[in-house]
Amino acid sequence: MLQSSLCSTQALIMKKATPKSFEEALKRLEALTQAMQSSEMPLEEALAAYQEGNELVQYCQNKLAEVEQKLHVLDEGGLKELSLEAE
């Protein structure tokens, strides 16, 4: 049981890499959430999942902030929202 738990924790940590995209991070975050909702998850694995989840949330927030910045354009020294409709 301990060996199985250790292997699971190691597998979880090995997957911990910088996501290549927002979608990849969100998918991984969803998988971690589902795994943590299982009452079978050992404490050490839950802690590792929680830490990775926090990092993924931060990554997603940063990506969303980057996209938000790209949706604004500089207009006479101030920012205004970019209109995507044809004028």
N, C-alpha and C positions, 0 to 999 in steps of 0.2 A: 504494500500500500504506500509506504513512504517512498519507495523507488518510483512508483507510478506517479505520485504527486510531484516528485522532483523532476521527472521527465516532462510532465505537463508544464511546470513552471519554466523550465529551460526552453521548451518549445515556444511558450508565450513570449519570453524575453528575446529569443532569437528572431521572432517576427518583428520586433521593435526596431524599425528602421524609418528614416524620414520618408514620408509618403511622396509619391511622384505627382499626386494631384489631390485636389479637394475631394473628389469623388472617392478616391482610394482611401483617404483618411476617414471619410464618413462611413464607408463600408466597414473598415476595421473597427471604428468606434461602435458601430452597431453590433458587430460580432462580439466585442468585449462586453458590451452591455448585456447581451443575451447570456454569455458565459457567466457573468457575475450574478445574474438572476437565478442561476442554478444553485440549489442548496448543497450541491456536491463539491463545489469549488473549495479547495483547501485555503487556509488563511494566507499563506505566503503567495499563492497564485493570485488571490483576490487583491492583495496589496500591489503586486506587480501590474495587474490589469488596471487597477485604479490609477496608478502613477502614469501608465501609458495613456490611459483615457484622458487624463488632465493635459498631457502634452499634445494629444490629438485635438482636443478642444481648442487649445491655444493656437495650434497650426491652422485650424479651420477659421478661427476668428481673424487671424492675420491675413489669410487668403481673402476672406470676405471684405476686410478693410482695404486691401489692395485693389480689389475689383471696384469698390465704392469710389476710391480715389480716381480710378480710370474713367468713371462715369461723370466726372466733373471736368469742366474745361475752364481755363483761365480767361476771364473776360474783363478787361480794363482794370486790372489789379484786384479783382474779386473773383470769387468762385461762383459759378452758376451751374445748375444741373444741365447735362447734355441732353438735348432733345433728339430722340431717335426718329421722330416723325419727319417726313419730307416737308420742306417749307415751300 
